Amino acid sequence: MRHEECEFVGGPLDGRTIEVIVGMTGQPPKSYEVPAGETTYVYHREHGERGRHRTPWVFVYAPDGKPPAGLKWPWSKRS
């Protein structure tokens, strides 16, 4: 399995760089959950800005525990 180093911004993992498993396309998962005892911290993936972050992908802390809503395609299943 391939790994890629990704930087974490905000929350308890702020400033850390962790190796994350990437998929067949070479991209890390859209959301990353970190279990810590009874709580679970949720991070969502964003593009890293050149010069500001060390890695091409950055995981940003989601304090409400949900990743941001993505694109809504008209043919996708409604929830």
C-alpha positions as CSV (number, residue, x, y, z in Angstrom):
1,M,0.0,0.0,0.0
2,R,1.2,3.5,-0.8
3,H,1.4,6.2,1.8
4,E,1.8,9.9,1.5
5,E,2.7,12.4,4.2
6,C,-0.1,14.9,4.9
7,E,-0.1,17.9,7.2
8,F,-2.9,18.4,9.8
9,V,-4.1,21.9,10.6
10,G,-6.2,22.7,13.7
11,G,-7.4,20.5,16.5
12,P,-5.3,18.2,18.6
13,L,-3.0,17.2,15.6
14,D,-2.2,20.8,14.6
15,G,1.2,21.0,12.9
16,R,1.8,17.3,12.7
17,T,2.7,15.4,9.5
18,I,1.4,11.9,9.4
19,E,1.6,9.2,6.7
20,V,-1.9,8.5,5.3
21,I,-2.8,5.6,3.0
22,V,-3.7,6.9,-0.5
23,G,-6.0,5.2,-3.0
24,M,-5.4,4.1,-6.5
25,T,-5.5,7.6,-7.8
26,G,-2.9,8.8,-5.4
27,Q,-5.2,10.9,-3.3
28,P,-5.8,10.5,0.4
29,P,-9.4,9.9,1.7
30,K,-11.8,12.9,1.8
31,S,-12.2,12.7,5.5
32,Y,-9.9,11.3,8.2
33,E,-11.2,10.2,11.6
34,V,-8.9,10.0,14.6
35,P,-10.2,8.0,17.5
36,A,-9.1,9.3,20.9
37,G,-10.7,7.4,23.8
38,E,-14.4,8.2,23.8
39,T,-14.2,11.1,21.3
40,T,-13.4,11.0,17.6
41,Y,-11.8,14.0,15.8
42,V,-12.7,14.5,12.2
43,Y,-10.5,16.2,9.6
44,H,-11.3,16.9,6.0
45,R,-9.0,17.1,3.0
46,E,-8.0,20.3,1.2
47,H,-5.4,21.2,-1.3
48,G,-2.2,22.5,0.4
49,E,-1.0,26.0,-0.7
50,R,2.5,26.1,-2.1
51,G,4.9,27.9,0.2
52,R,2.5,27.8,3.1
53,H,2.3,24.0,3.7
54,R,4.9,21.3,3.3
55,T,2.6,18.7,1.7
56,P,0.3,18.8,-1.4
57,W,-2.7,17.7,0.7
58,V,-3.7,19.2,4.1
59,F,-6.3,17.8,6.5
60,V,-8.2,20.6,8.3
61,Y,-10.0,20.1,11.6
62,A,-13.8,20.0,11.6
63,P,-14.9,21.0,15.1
64,D,-18.5,20.0,14.5
65,G,-17.5,16.5,13.6
66,K,-18.8,16.5,10.0
67,P,-16.9,17.1,6.8
68,P,-18.1,20.0,4.7
69,A,-20.9,19.3,2.1
70,G,-19.5,18.4,-1.3
71,L,-21.0,18.8,-4.7
72,K,-24.7,17.8,-5.1
73,W,-25.1,16.0,-8.5
74,P,-28.6,15.8,-9.8
75,W,-28.3,12.0,-10.4
76,S,-27.0,11.2,-6.9
77,K,-29.2,9.6,-4.3
78,R,-31.1,12.1,-2.1
79,S,-30.8,11.6,1.6
